[in-house]
């Protein structure tokens, strides 16, 4: 195998591949990236056996072939090469070495046979559809903060993507929850997604997927089966196993009878919460909200470190209410709001609180209160 490729193009392709590779591997081949050159391009394939990413890039291929080399080492070398450099990759199968040359730099890297590299079995996908990158980015970005990190409840360690019935008809919906907060985000159902099975997309996959969704206008081809999900652009294909297990009935958690309505400027609210939480004890980080007519007082009382209070002008016309929340949860939810106003709907100090952006019901958040 022998090929030449521009440094920036190579870096982009290799960086996506190396981020999938697990740093600590008991199987040496899983630390490697599979490089396959043919025609007018080269592909870089990496896997951790749960996720597989294939990145294609244009290259001048002198001799077709394939080999595997350490993904992290190759990425580090390319990252440190000068901008605009032309990089040549030459594989000598007899010596088990890949030579990387650019200008006066020359590296010789150990390779492993391409035959040992595990390729993820292709799946029969029951649903295939296309969606704009901006739509998928919104669905996953706004929900991923609520993914659980508790390994015992593994079925909460991802985003549940499924077709749901909503007021405006059937929707493509992403939901995540960790039992303390919940995010439910809707988008119009793309053509072809009607028969899609509900799948739980793992946290790591959600993180890797984000890199495919930078270009707002890009069309992403999505394929879903009971066991796998695949996201493809014209250059990158990301395939992932989904989490086995049943996602809980989240609709039971979303309150419907909350009538006490608070409307507040989202960024002002987030900044005020952040300021008063500065003195809260790290363990609980509890912030108390006191609501009176058109007035919100945020306060923290931490006996060890001190107390803080801040008042905000808000729109509120219901009974007086005192309720406490974990400051981190409030900040994460407030930071999801793209519009100016955040609307909170309360019932009582012990019941879950609902939050949405203005009158928009396509993004709904639920947060459990704390005793303060």
N, C-alpha and C positions, 0 to 999 in steps of 0.2 A: 504494500500500500504506500502510495506517495501522493501528497496533495499540498497545495498552497492555499492559504486563507487569510483574509484581512483580520488583524488583531481584534478590532472592536466586535466584528461579527462572531469570532471564535469565543471571545469573552462572554458575550450574551448567551450563547448556546451552552457553554460549559458551566456557567454560573447557575443556570436553571437545573442542570443535571446534578451538580455537586450538592445542591441544597437538599435533594431527596435522599442522598446517601447518608446512612447513619454513621456517626463518628466512631462508635465502638462496635466493631463487627467481629463475630466469631467465625464468620465465613469470609475468607479473604476476597473472593470474587465480588462480593457485594460492596466492597469499597471502591470498585472500579467502574469506569464508564466505558460502554461499548461504542467504539468508533467504527462506523461503516461508510466507506467511500465508494460511490459509483456514479456514473453519468456526469452530471454537472453539479453534484452536491455531496454533502456529507451529513450523516445523522449521528447524534450523540444520545445514547440510551442509558438511563440509570434506574435502579430499583432498590427498594428495601423489602421486597416481596409483598408489600401491601399497596404501594404506589409505584407506578412506572411512568417515567416521563421520557418522551422522544422529541428531541429538538433538531429540526432540519435547518441547514444553512448552505448558501451557495459557496462553491469552492472550485478551484482549478484542479481537477483530479488527473494526475499523470498515470497512476497505476491503481486500479480498483483493488479493494481488499478490506479487511476488518481486523481489529485487535481490541484488547481492553487494557486500560492503564488507570492508575490511581486518580480518581476524580478530583480529590482535594489538592493533590500535588500539581496536576495539570492546571487547575484553576489558579493556584497561587503563582505559577510561572507566568501564565498569560496575563494575569492581573499586573504583574510587575514589569512587563515588557512595555517599551515606549509606544505612545499613541501612533496609530497609522502604520505600524510595522507590518510587514508581510511575513506570516509565520508559515514555515514548511514543516509538515509532519511526515516522517518516513519510518515505516515499520520494517524491521528486519526479523522475519519469522524464525530464521535459523538461530539467531542469538537471543531471541526473546527480549528484544529491546525496541523502544520507540524513540527516535531522535526528533527533538524539537529544536528548530533553528530559526533565529530572527536576527538579522544584522550580524553582529559579532558574537551574539549569545548562542551557546550550543548546550543542549541538555540531552542526556540519555536516560530514559526511564524504563524500569522493569515492566514487562507485560505479562498477562496471563492469557491462556488460550481462549479464543472467542467461543469455542464449543461449550465451555464451562459456564458461560453467562446465562442466567435464568431469564427466559422471556415469558412474560405473563400470558397465560392462556387466553385466547380471545373468547369473548362471550357472545351469546345470541342476545342482542339488545331488543327489549320489547317495545321501547319507545325511542324515537329519534326526532329531535326538533332543533330549531335554531333560535338563538336569542341574542340580542345586542349585549356587548360586554358591559355597558353601563347599567343595564337591567339586572344582570347577574351580580354585578359588583354591589349594587344597592341591597339586593336580597341577602347576600352573605355578609357584607360589611356591617350592616345594621343589626344582624342577629348574632354574630360570632362572639361578642363580648359576654353573652349569657351562657356559653358552653360550659358544662361542668368539668372540673379537673379531678373529681373523685373517681378513682379507678374502679371502686366497688360497683358504682352505678354506671357501668361502661356504656350502656345504651343512651346516656346523656352526654357522652364525650364527643358530640358532633352536632351538625345542623340537620334537622329533619326536613327534607325537601319533598313536597308532595302536592297533589292536586286537591284543592279544598273548595267547598261550597261557601260563597260569601253573598252579601246583599246584592252585589252587582253581577252575580253569576259565578261560574267556576274560575278559580284563580290558581296561579302557581304560587305556592306558599313556602316560606322557610321559617322554621320555629327552632329556638334553642332555649333551654332552661337549666338551671342548676338547683332548683327547689327554692331559691331565695328571690330570684328575678327571672323574668321570662320576656322574650322578644318574639313578636309575630309579625312578619313582613309579607305583604302581598304584591303580586305583579300580574298584569294581564296574562292569561294562559296562551302560550305560543301554539301555533298550529302543529299538530303532531304529538303534543304532550298529553292529550286527553287520556290515553290508556297507561300513562306512566305509573309504575308501582312506587309507593312511598319509600324513600331510602334515607338512611342516616349517613351523611357525608362526614368522615372523621375530621377532627380538628387539624391534623397535619395537612390533609388534603385541601382544606379550606385555605390554609396559609399559602400553600403552593399555587392554588388556583388564582390567588390574588395577582400573581405576576403575569397571568395570561390576560388580565382584564384591564390593562392600563389604557388601551386605545378605545375611547368611548364608542366609536362607530364600527368597531370590528364585530363581525358576526361570529358567534361561538356555536359550533355544532355540539349538541349535548346528546349523549346516548345513555340510556338507563336500563338496567336489568335488575333482577332480584338481588344479585350479588355484587354487581359492579356498576360504576358510573364513569363515563369518559367525557372529557371536555377537549375540543379540538379547534385550533386556529389553523391558518394556512401554513404556519411554521412549527407549531408545538402541539403534541398530543399528550394529555395527562389522563392516565387510567388509574382508577383506585378501587380497591375492594370497599364495600360499604360495611357499616357496623351491623353485625347480626343482633337481633333483639327487637323488642317492640317498644316504640316510643310511647310514653304515657299519654292518656287522654288529656291533652293540655287545655281543651275547651272548658273543662270543669274548674280550672284554676282562674280563668279570666272572668272577673266580676262583671255582672250585668246591671246590678241595682245601685251602683254608686252614683249619688245625686249631688254631693257637695262639690262644686266646681271652682277650681282655682286656675286663673289664667295669669301667666307670668312671662316676662322676657327671658328666653331660655339662656342666653349667654350671661345676662346679669345674675340670674339664679345660680348658674354653675359657678361663677366667680365668687359669689357670696358664700356658697357652701364650701368652696375650696378655702376661703379665708378663715371662716370660723372653725373648720376642721383642723386647722393648723395646731390648735392646742389640745385636740382630743387624744385620748390614750390610744395607742396603736392597736390594742387588742379589740376594742369595741368600735371605735370611730363613730360613735352615735351622735347624730345631729337631731335636735328637737325643732319641729316646726309648730309655731303657734299662729293660728289663723283667726283673724277678726275681720270686721268689715273693711275690705280693700286694704288690708294690712297683713304682712307676713313678717314674723320675727323668727329668725334662725338663731339657735343658741346651742352652745356646747358647755357642759360643766364637767371638767375632769379634775377631781380632787387632787391628783398628784401634780398636774401641770398647770392648771389655771382654768379660766372661763372666758368665753367670747360670746358676743351677741351682735347681730346686724339686722336692720329693719329694711324691708323692701316695700315699695308701693305696688300693689297687685290688684287684679279684678277678682273679688270674692264677696258674695252676698249671702252666704249661708250661716248656720249656727257656728258658734265659737268651737274650735277644734285644736287639740294638742296631739301630735303624733310624732314618733321618732323613727329614724331610718339610719342604716349604715351609710356613712358619707360616701364611701367608694361607689356603692350601688347608685346613689343619687347622681353622682358626677358622671358615671358611665352612661346612664340613661339620658341625662340632660345633654351630653355631648353628641348624642345621635340626632338631635333635632336640627334639621336643615333650615326650617323656617324661623321667624322671629319668636313666635309664641309657643310655649309649651302649655298644654292643658292637663291638669291633674284632676282626677275624679276620686273623691274619698267617700267612704261609708262611715267607719268609726276608727278609733285608734288601734283596734286589734285586727282590722280586716285588710286584705290586700288592696293596694292602690293602683289605679289604672292611669297611664300617661299616654298621650298622643300629641301629634303636631297639629295645632289648630283644630280644624274640623276634619282633617284627613284621617280616615280610619284604615288606610292601607298599611300603616305602621303603628302597632300597638304594643305598649310595654306594661308589664305588671311587676310591682316590687312589694315584697313582704315588709311590714313595719317591724320595728324593734321596741322593746320596753325601754323607756328612759325616765 
